[in-house]
C-alpha cells in the first residue's frame, strides 16, 4: 500500500511547529547565563566597603577638627584660582607644543 500524501496545509503546520520548537529551545539557557549577572560589581563594592555596619553606628567619626578641615578646603579652593600654576592639557601630545 502506497503512503498517503501529506496535504500542503498539514506540512506547513508541521514546519511551523518545528520552527516554534527550535525558537523556544534557544531560550532554555538564558536563566543559567543571567544568574551571574552583576556578580563582579557586587564583589567590587563589597571589597571597597570598610565597615558594612557603619550606618548603624552613631558615634562621631574620627578625623579632622573643624579648623583643619576649613584650612584644607581653603587650600583646595586657592589651588584652582592661581593663574600661574595652570596645567597644560594632556591632549597636546604630538601637536608640537611643549
ABEGO torsion letter per residue (X at the ends): XBBBBBBAAAAAAAAAAAAAAAAAAAAAAAAAAAAABGAAAAAAAAAABABAAAAABABBBBEBBAAAAAAAAAAAAAAAABAAABBBBAAABGAGBX
